[in-house]
């Protein structure tokens, strides 16, 4: 069975806000593009190795730290 990552509306909005914050702060899209690519790489890693993240108290929810 293929795994998939399910994004809540809040998570999508938060990611959008984070990327826009860096665009506005740096007056450039360069860092936001790099950050978005890094996030997507980690999401693909999670899809490949679904147990790689740290478990939470919420059923079927894990945390994956990308960087410090």
PDB file of N, CA, C and O in Angstrom:
ATOM      1  N   UNK A   1       0.838  -1.181   0.000  1.00  0.00           N
ATOM      2  CA  UNK A   1       0.000   0.000   0.000  1.00  0.00           C
ATOM      3  C   UNK A   1       0.883   1.245   0.000  1.00  0.00           C
ATOM      4  O   UNK A   1       1.765   1.385   0.848  1.00  0.00           O
ATOM      5  N   UNK A   2       0.653   2.119  -0.923  1.00  0.00           N
ATOM      6  CA  UNK A   2       1.444   3.344  -1.036  1.00  0.00           C
ATOM      7  C   UNK A   2       1.087   4.300   0.098  1.00  0.00           C
ATOM      8  O   UNK A   2      -0.082   4.501   0.427  1.00  0.00           O
ATOM      9  N   UNK A   3       2.112   4.869   0.671  1.00  0.00           N
ATOM     10  CA  UNK A   3       1.919   5.858   1.738  1.00  0.00           C
ATOM     11  C   UNK A   3       1.783   7.234   1.111  1.00  0.00           C
ATOM     12  O   UNK A   3       2.278   7.484   0.012  1.00  0.00           O
ATOM     13  N   UNK A   4       1.112   8.112   1.819  1.00  0.00           N
ATOM     14  CA  UNK A   4       1.038   9.485   1.360  1.00  0.00           C
ATOM     15  C   UNK A   4       1.048  10.406   2.565  1.00  0.00           C
ATOM     16  O   UNK A   4       0.645  10.029   3.665  1.00  0.00           O
ATOM     17  N   UNK A   5       1.510  11.597   2.336  1.00  0.00           N
ATOM     18  CA  UNK A   5       1.545  12.607   3.385  1.00  0.00           C
ATOM     19  C   UNK A   5       0.297  13.462   3.233  1.00  0.00           C
ATOM     20  O   UNK A   5      -0.007  13.970   2.154  1.00  0.00           O
ATOM     21  N   UNK A   6      -0.402  13.603   4.325  1.00  0.00           N
ATOM     22  CA  UNK A   6      -1.636  14.386   4.314  1.00  0.00           C
ATOM     23  C   UNK A   6      -1.363  15.721   5.001  1.00  0.00           C
ATOM     24  O   UNK A   6      -0.982  15.772   6.170  1.00  0.00           O
ATOM     25  N   UNK A   7      -1.564  16.787   4.255  1.00  0.00           N
ATOM     26  CA  UNK A   7      -1.360  18.140   4.776  1.00  0.00           C
ATOM     27  C   UNK A   7      -2.703  18.702   5.234  1.00  0.00           C
ATOM     28  O   UNK A   7      -3.698  18.615   4.514  1.00  0.00           O
ATOM     29  N   UNK A   8      -2.723  19.272   6.422  1.00  0.00           N
ATOM     30  CA  UNK A   8      -3.909  20.008   6.849  1.00  0.00           C
ATOM     31  C   UNK A   8      -3.882  21.374   6.177  1.00  0.00           C
ATOM     32  O   UNK A   8      -2.840  21.814   5.692  1.00  0.00           O
ATOM     33  N   UNK A   9      -5.017  22.034   6.151  1.00  0.00           N
ATOM     34  CA  UNK A   9      -5.078  23.381   5.581  1.00  0.00           C
ATOM     35  C   UNK A   9      -4.151  24.317   6.359  1.00  0.00           C
ATOM     36  O   UNK A   9      -3.488  25.170   5.769  1.00  0.00           O
ATOM     37  N   UNK A  10      -4.108  24.154   7.693  1.00  0.00           N
ATOM     38  CA  UNK A  10      -3.240  25.002   8.514  1.00  0.00           C
ATOM     39  C   UNK A  10      -1.772  24.766   8.179  1.00  0.00           C
ATOM     40  O   UNK A  10      -0.994  25.718   8.110  1.00  0.00           O
ATOM     41  N   UNK A  11      -1.386  23.518   7.971  1.00  0.00           N
ATOM     42  CA  UNK A  11       0.008  23.217   7.633  1.00  0.00           C
ATOM     43  C   UNK A  11       0.383  23.832   6.289  1.00  0.00           C
ATOM     44  O   UNK A  11       1.472  24.386   6.144  1.00  0.00           O
ATOM     45  N   UNK A  12      -0.499  23.739   5.322  1.00  0.00           N
ATOM     46  CA  UNK A  12      -0.239  24.352   4.013  1.00  0.00           C
ATOM     47  C   UNK A  12      -0.082  25.859   4.146  1.00  0.00           C
ATOM     48  O   UNK A  12       0.831  26.452   3.572  1.00  0.00           O
ATOM     49  N   UNK A  13      -0.981  26.470   4.909  1.00  0.00           N
ATOM     50  CA  UNK A  13      -0.913  27.924   5.120  1.00  0.00           C
ATOM     51  C   UNK A  13       0.358  28.314   5.866  1.00  0.00           C
ATOM     52  O   UNK A  13       0.988  29.321   5.542  1.00  0.00           O
ATOM     53  N   UNK A  14       0.736  27.516   6.866  1.00  0.00           N
ATOM     54  CA  UNK A  14       1.955  27.804   7.625  1.00  0.00           C
ATOM     55  C   UNK A  14       3.183  27.745   6.716  1.00  0.00           C
ATOM     56  O   UNK A  14       4.051  28.616   6.789  1.00  0.00           O
ATOM     57  N   UNK A  15       3.260  26.727   5.863  1.00  0.00           N
ATOM     58  CA  UNK A  15       4.390  26.619   4.942  1.00  0.00           C
ATOM     59  C   UNK A  15       4.425  27.817   4.000  1.00  0.00           C
ATOM     60  O   UNK A  15       5.486  28.398   3.769  1.00  0.00           O
ATOM     61  N   UNK A  16       3.282  28.183   3.462  1.00  0.00           N
ATOM     62  CA  UNK A  16       3.181  29.345   2.586  1.00  0.00           C
ATOM     63  C   UNK A  16       3.659  30.608   3.311  1.00  0.00           C
ATOM     64  O   UNK A  16       4.416  31.404   2.755  1.00  0.00           O
ATOM     65  N   UNK A  17       3.211  30.780   4.552  1.00  0.00           N
ATOM     66  CA  UNK A  17       3.617  31.949   5.343  1.00  0.00           C
ATOM     67  C   UNK A  17       5.115  31.956   5.625  1.00  0.00           C
ATOM     68  O   UNK A  17       5.751  33.009   5.565  1.00  0.00           O
ATOM     69  N   UNK A  18       5.681  30.794   5.931  1.00  0.00           N
ATOM     70  CA  UNK A  18       7.116  30.696   6.207  1.00  0.00           C
ATOM     71  C   UNK A  18       7.920  31.072   4.963  1.00  0.00           C
ATOM     72  O   UNK A  18       8.860  31.864   5.038  1.00  0.00           O
ATOM     73  N   UNK A  19       7.544  30.502   3.826  1.00  0.00           N
ATOM     74  CA  UNK A  19       8.272  30.802   2.589  1.00  0.00           C
ATOM     75  C   UNK A  19       8.140  32.283   2.220  1.00  0.00           C
ATOM     76  O   UNK A  19       9.110  32.902   1.783  1.00  0.00           O
ATOM     77  N   UNK A  20       6.957  32.841   2.392  1.00  0.00           N
ATOM     78  CA  UNK A  20       6.760  34.268   2.116  1.00  0.00           C
ATOM     79  C   UNK A  20       7.530  35.156   3.084  1.00  0.00           C
ATOM     80  O   UNK A  20       8.025  36.215   2.698  1.00  0.00           O
ATOM     81  N   UNK A  21       7.634  34.730   4.338  1.00  0.00           N
ATOM     82  CA  UNK A  21       8.420  35.488   5.306  1.00  0.00           C
ATOM     83  C   UNK A  21       9.860  35.645   4.817  1.00  0.00           C
ATOM     84  O   UNK A  21      10.418  36.741   4.849  1.00  0.00           O
ATOM     85  N   UNK A  22      10.457  34.534   4.363  1.00  0.00           N
ATOM     86  CA  UNK A  22      11.845  34.576   3.914  1.00  0.00           C
ATOM     87  C   UNK A  22      11.999  35.358   2.621  1.00  0.00           C
ATOM     88  O   UNK A  22      13.021  36.011   2.408  1.00  0.00           O
ATOM     89  N   UNK A  23      11.000  35.300   1.762  1.00  0.00           N
ATOM     90  CA  UNK A  23      11.048  36.108   0.538  1.00  0.00           C
ATOM     91  C   UNK A  23      11.073  37.592   0.912  1.00  0.00           C
ATOM     92  O   UNK A  23      11.886  38.355   0.389  1.00  0.00           O
ATOM     93  N   UNK A  24      10.185  37.994   1.812  1.00  0.00           N
ATOM     94  CA  UNK A  24      10.109  39.398   2.222  1.00  0.00           C
ATOM     95  C   UNK A  24      11.341  39.823   3.011  1.00  0.00           C
ATOM     96  O   UNK A  24      11.832  40.939   2.842  1.00  0.00           O
ATOM     97  N   UNK A  25      11.836  38.950   3.862  1.00  0.00           N
ATOM     98  CA  UNK A  25      12.997  39.299   4.695  1.00  0.00           C
ATOM     99  C   UNK A  25      14.255  39.461   3.853  1.00  0.00           C
ATOM    100  O   UNK A  25      15.042  40.384   4.065  1.00  0.00           O
ATOM    101  N   UNK A  26      14.435  38.558   2.899  1.00  0.00           N
ATOM    102  CA  UNK A  26      15.662  38.573   2.096  1.00  0.00           C
ATOM    103  C   UNK A  26      15.519  39.341   0.789  1.00  0.00           C
ATOM    104  O   UNK A  26      16.502  39.539   0.075  1.00  0.00           O
ATOM    105  N   UNK A  27      14.308  39.773   0.474  1.00  0.00           N
ATOM    106  CA  UNK A  27      14.033  40.468  -0.794  1.00  0.00           C
ATOM    107  C   UNK A  27      14.480  39.611  -1.987  1.00  0.00           C
ATOM    108  O   UNK A  27      14.929  40.120  -3.014  1.00  0.00           O
ATOM    109  N   UNK A  28      14.339  38.302  -1.811  1.00  0.00           N
ATOM    110  CA  UNK A  28      14.759  37.351  -2.842  1.00  0.00           C
ATOM    111  C   UNK A  28      14.029  36.030  -2.607  1.00  0.00           C
ATOM    112  O   UNK A  28      13.681  35.700  -1.473  1.00  0.00           O
ATOM    113  N   UNK A  29      13.802  35.283  -3.674  1.00  0.00           N
ATOM    114  CA  UNK A  29      13.159  33.974  -3.564  1.00  0.00           C
ATOM    115  C   UNK A  29      14.179  32.840  -3.424  1.00  0.00           C
ATOM    116  O   UNK A  29      13.791  31.683  -3.262  1.00  0.00           O
ATOM    117  N   UNK A  30      15.459  33.151  -3.483  1.00  0.00           N
ATOM    118  CA  UNK A  30      16.501  32.124  -3.504  1.00  0.00           C
ATOM    119  C   UNK A  30      16.438  31.213  -2.281  1.00  0.00           C
ATOM    120  O   UNK A  30      16.393  29.991  -2.423  1.00  0.00           O
ATOM    121  N   UNK A  31      16.434  31.792  -1.086  1.00  0.00           N
ATOM    122  CA  UNK A  31      16.426  30.970   0.127  1.00  0.00           C
ATOM    123  C   UNK A  31      15.128  30.193   0.247  1.00  0.00           C
ATOM    124  O   UNK A  31      15.148  29.022   0.626  1.00  0.00           O
ATOM    125  N   UNK A  32      13.993  30.818  -0.070  1.00  0.00           N
ATOM    126  CA  UNK A  32      12.708  30.131   0.014  1.00  0.00           C
ATOM    127  C   UNK A  32      12.657  28.935  -0.923  1.00  0.00           C
ATOM    128  O   UNK A  32      12.096  27.897  -0.571  1.00  0.00           O
ATOM    129  N   UNK A  33      13.231  29.066  -2.101  1.00  0.00           N
ATOM    130  CA  UNK A  33      13.287  27.937  -3.035  1.00  0.00           C
ATOM    131  C   UNK A  33      14.138  26.808  -2.461  1.00  0.00           C
ATOM    132  O   UNK A  33      13.762  25.639  -2.543  1.00  0.00           O
ATOM    133  N   UNK A  34      15.287  27.162  -1.880  1.00  0.00           N
ATOM    134  CA  UNK A  34      16.155  26.155  -1.273  1.00  0.00           C
ATOM    135  C   UNK A  34      15.445  25.469  -0.110  1.00  0.00           C
ATOM    136  O   UNK A  34      15.504  24.247   0.029  1.00  0.00           O
ATOM    137  N   UNK A  35      14.779  26.257   0.719  1.00  0.00           N
ATOM    138  CA  UNK A  35      14.056  25.712   1.861  1.00  0.00           C
ATOM    139  C   UNK A  35      12.929  24.794   1.396  1.00  0.00           C
ATOM    140  O   UNK A  35      12.747  23.712   1.954  1.00  0.00           O
ATOM    141  N   UNK A  36      12.180  25.207   0.392  1.00  0.00           N
ATOM    142  CA  UNK A  36      11.090  24.387  -0.131  1.00  0.00           C
ATOM    143  C   UNK A  36      11.638  23.080  -0.717  1.00  0.00           C
ATOM    144  O   UNK A  36      11.036  22.022  -0.529  1.00  0.00           O
ATOM    145  N   UNK A  37      12.765  23.141  -1.419  1.00  0.00           N
ATOM    146  CA  UNK A  37      13.382  21.924  -1.950  1.00  0.00           C
ATOM    147  C   UNK A  37      13.830  20.994  -0.832  1.00  0.00           C
ATOM    148  O   UNK A  37      13.658  19.779  -0.924  1.00  0.00           O
ATOM    149  N   UNK A  38      14.403  21.561   0.221  1.00  0.00           N
ATOM    150  CA  UNK A  38      14.842  20.767   1.361  1.00  0.00           C
ATOM    151  C   UNK A  38      13.649  20.072   2.025  1.00  0.00           C
ATOM    152  O   UNK A  38      13.727  18.897   2.382  1.00  0.00           O
ATOM    153  N   UNK A  39      12.568  20.794   2.182  1.00  0.00           N
ATOM    154  CA  UNK A  39      11.354  20.210   2.763  1.00  0.00           C
ATOM    155  C   UNK A  39      10.839  19.085   1.880  1.00  0.00           C
ATOM    156  O   UNK A  39      10.488  18.019   2.386  1.00  0.00           O
ATOM    157  N   UNK A  40      10.785  19.301   0.578  1.00  0.00           N
ATOM    158  CA  UNK A  40      10.300  18.260  -0.335  1.00  0.00           C
ATOM    159  C   UNK A  40      11.210  17.032  -0.331  1.00  0.00           C
ATOM    160  O   UNK A  40      10.721  15.906  -0.418  1.00  0.00           O
ATOM    161  N   UNK A  41      12.521  17.233  -0.231  1.00  0.00           N
ATOM    162  CA  UNK A  41      13.450  16.103  -0.136  1.00  0.00           C
ATOM    163  C   UNK A  41      13.156  15.276   1.110  1.00  0.00           C
ATOM    164  O   UNK A  41      13.158  14.046   1.062  1.00  0.00           O
ATOM    165  N   UNK A  42      12.903  15.955   2.222  1.00  0.00           N
ATOM    166  CA  UNK A  42      12.606  15.248   3.464  1.00  0.00           C
ATOM    167  C   UNK A  42      11.252  14.534   3.399  1.00  0.00           C
ATOM    168  O   UNK A  42      11.090  13.446   3.950  1.00  0.00           O
ATOM    169  N   UNK A  43      10.297  15.146   2.731  1.00  0.00           N
ATOM    170  CA  UNK A  43       8.992  14.492   2.560  1.00  0.00           C
ATOM    171  C   UNK A  43       9.143  13.214   1.741  1.00  0.00           C
ATOM    172  O   UNK A  43       8.519  12.200   2.052  1.00  0.00           O
ATOM    173  N   UNK A  44       9.961  13.258   0.704  1.00  0.00           N
ATOM    174  CA  UNK A  44      10.212  12.055  -0.093  1.00  0.00           C
ATOM    175  C   UNK A  44      10.925  10.993   0.739  1.00  0.00           C
ATOM    176  O   UNK A  44      10.663   9.801   0.577  1.00  0.00           O
ATOM    177  N   UNK A  45      11.821  11.415   1.623  1.00  0.00           N
ATOM    178  CA  UNK A  45      12.503  10.481   2.510  1.00  0.00           C
ATOM    179  C   UNK A  45      11.493   9.816   3.452  1.00  0.00           C
ATOM    180  O   UNK A  45      11.561   8.613   3.703  1.00  0.00           O
ATOM    181  N   UNK A  46      10.572  10.603   3.958  1.00  0.00           N
ATOM    182  CA  UNK A  46       9.534  10.070   4.841  1.00  0.00           C
ATOM    183  C   UNK A  46       8.653   9.066   4.091  1.00  0.00           C
ATOM    184  O   UNK A  46       8.269   8.037   4.647  1.00  0.00           O
ATOM    185  N   UNK A  47       8.334   9.367   2.831  1.00  0.00           N
ATOM    186  CA  UNK A  47       7.531   8.436   2.044  1.00  0.00           C
ATOM    187  C   UNK A  47       8.269   7.123   1.830  1.00  0.00           C
ATOM    188  O   UNK A  47       7.655   6.056   1.815  1.00  0.00           O
ATOM    189  N   UNK A  48       9.583   7.201   1.666  1.00  0.00           N
ATOM    190  CA  UNK A  48      10.389   6.003   1.454  1.00  0.00           C
ATOM    191  C   UNK A  48      10.584   5.222   2.758  1.00  0.00           C
ATOM    192  O   UNK A  48      10.524   3.993   2.775  1.00  0.00           O
ATOM    193  N   UNK A  49      10.814   5.952   3.833  1.00  0.00           N
ATOM    194  CA  UNK A  49      11.046   5.354   5.159  1.00  0.00           C
ATOM    195  C   UNK A  49      10.048   5.953   6.151  1.00  0.00           C
ATOM    196  O   UNK A  49      10.406   6.849   6.915  1.00  0.00           O
ATOM    197  N   UNK A  50       8.814   5.476   6.149  1.00  0.00           N
ATOM    198  CA  UNK A  50       7.757   6.115   6.938  1.00  0.00           C
ATOM    199  C   UNK A  50       7.979   6.121   8.455  1.00  0.00           C
ATOM    200  O   UNK A  50       7.344   6.902   9.163  1.00  0.00           O
ATOM    201  N   UNK A  51       8.863   5.269   8.957  1.00  0.00           N
ATOM    202  CA  UNK A  51       9.087   5.219  10.409  1.00  0.00           C
ATOM    203  C   UNK A  51      10.294   6.038  10.832  1.00  0.00           C
ATOM    204  O   UNK A  51      10.758   5.918  11.965  1.00  0.00           O
ATOM    205  N   UNK A  52      10.808   6.872   9.931  1.00  0.00           N
ATOM    206  CA  UNK A  52      12.013   7.640  10.207  1.00  0.00           C
ATOM    207  C   UNK A  52      11.779   8.763  11.221  1.00  0.00           C
ATOM    208  O   UNK A  52      12.709   9.168  11.919  1.00  0.00           O
ATOM    209  N   UNK A  53      10.568   9.258  11.304  1.00  0.00           N
ATOM    210  CA  UNK A  53      10.267  10.380  12.194  1.00  0.00           C
ATOM    211  C   UNK A  53      10.111   9.955  13.640  1.00  0.00           C
ATOM    212  O   UNK A  53      10.075   8.768  13.965  1.00  0.00           O
ATOM    213  N   UNK A  54      10.021  10.948  14.491  1.00  0.00           N
ATOM    214  CA  UNK A  54       9.810  10.727  15.915  1.00  0.00           C
ATOM    215  C   UNK A  54       8.311  10.673  16.166  1.00  0.00           C
ATOM    216  O   UNK A  54       7.580  11.556  15.719  1.00  0.00           O
ATOM    217  N   UNK A  55       7.844   9.655  16.869  1.00  0.00           N
ATOM    218  CA  UNK A  55       6.422   9.495  17.171  1.00  0.00           C
ATOM    219  C   UNK A  55       5.945  10.614  18.093  1.00  0.00           C
ATOM    220  O   UNK A  55       6.711  11.157  18.889  1.00  0.00           O
ATOM    221  N   UNK A  56       4.671  10.943  17.967  1.00  0.00           N
ATOM    222  CA  UNK A  56       4.037  11.921  18.852  1.00  0.00           C
ATOM    223  C   UNK A  56       2.941  11.215  19.636  1.00  0.00           C
ATOM    224  O   UNK A  56       2.718  10.015  19.475  1.00  0.00           O
ATOM    225  N   UNK A  57       2.265  11.974  20.483  1.00  0.00           N
ATOM    226  CA  UNK A  57       1.139  11.422  21.232  1.00  0.00           C
ATOM    227  C   UNK A  57      -0.096  11.242  20.364  1.00  0.00           C
ATOM    228  O   UNK A  57      -1.050  10.574  20.762  1.00  0.00           O
ATOM    229  N   UNK A  58      -0.078  11.837  19.179  1.00  0.00           N
ATOM    230  CA  UNK A  58      -1.212  11.744  18.260  1.00  0.00           C
ATOM    231  C   UNK A  58      -1.010  10.521  17.368  1.00  0.00           C
ATOM    232  O   UNK A  58       0.056  10.345  16.779  1.00  0.00           O
ATOM    233  N   UNK A  59      -2.026   9.690  17.274  1.00  0.00           N
ATOM    234  CA  UNK A  59      -1.924   8.470  16.476  1.00  0.00           C
ATOM    235  C   UNK A  59      -1.628   8.787  15.012  1.00  0.00           C
ATOM    236  O   UNK A  59      -2.237   9.684  14.429  1.00  0.00           O
ATOM    237  N   UNK A  60      -0.697   8.053  14.427  1.00  0.00           N
ATOM    238  CA  UNK A  60      -0.302   8.182  13.026  1.00  0.00           C
ATOM    239  C   UNK A  60       0.342   9.527  12.690  1.00  0.00           C
ATOM    240  O   UNK A  60       0.363   9.927  11.526  1.00  0.00           O
ATOM    241  N   UNK A  61       0.861  10.222  13.688  1.00  0.00           N
ATOM    242  CA  UNK A  61       1.530  11.499  13.458  1.00  0.00           C
ATOM    243  C   UNK A  61       2.962  11.397  13.985  1.00  0.00           C
ATOM    244  O   UNK A  61       3.197  10.990  15.123  1.00  0.00           O
ATOM    245  N   UNK A  62       3.911  11.778  13.126  1.00  0.00           N
ATOM    246  CA  UNK A  62       5.324  11.784  13.507  1.00  0.00           C
ATOM    247  C   UNK A  62       5.922  13.140  13.189  1.00  0.00           C
ATOM    248  O   UNK A  62       5.362  13.921  12.420  1.00  0.00           O
ATOM    249  N   UNK A  63       7.069  13.406  13.795  1.00  0.00           N
ATOM    250  CA  UNK A  63       7.808  14.650  13.561  1.00  0.00           C
ATOM    251  C   UNK A  63       9.134  14.297  12.915  1.00  0.00           C
ATOM    252  O   UNK A  63       9.808  13.358  13.338  1.00  0.00           O
ATOM    253  N   UNK A  64       9.506  15.047  11.893  1.00  0.00           N
ATOM    254  CA  UNK A  64      10.805  14.882  11.245  1.00  0.00           C
ATOM    255  C   UNK A  64      11.503  16.224  11.281  1.00  0.00           C
ATOM    256  O   UNK A  64      11.062  17.172  10.632  1.00  0.00           O
ATOM    257  N   UNK A  65      12.584  16.314  12.028  1.00  0.00           N
ATOM    258  CA  UNK A  65      13.370  17.542  12.094  1.00  0.00           C
ATOM    259  C   UNK A  65      14.235  17.595  10.840  1.00  0.00           C
ATOM    260  O   UNK A  65      14.945  16.642  10.519  1.00  0.00           O
ATOM    261  N   UNK A  66      14.165  18.710  10.144  1.00  0.00           N
ATOM    262  CA  UNK A  66      14.934  18.860   8.906  1.00  0.00           C
ATOM    263  C   UNK A  66      16.345  19.334   9.220  1.00  0.00           C
ATOM    264  O   UNK A  66      17.323  18.754   8.748  1.00  0.00           O
ATOM    265  N   UNK A  67      16.442  20.359   9.994  1.00  0.00           N
ATOM    266  CA  UNK A  67      17.715  20.898  10.472  1.00  0.00           C
ATOM    267  C   UNK A  67      17.473  21.588  11.795  1.00  0.00           C
ATOM    268  O   UNK A  67      16.331  21.822  12.193  1.00  0.00           O
ATOM    269  N   UNK A  68      18.560  21.911  12.471  1.00  0.00           N
ATOM    270  CA  UNK A  68      18.426  22.636  13.738  1.00  0.00           C
ATOM    271  C   UNK A  68      17.757  23.964  13.524  1.00  0.00           C
ATOM    272  O   UNK A  68      17.558  24.716  14.479  1.00  0.00           O
TER     273      UNK A  68
END
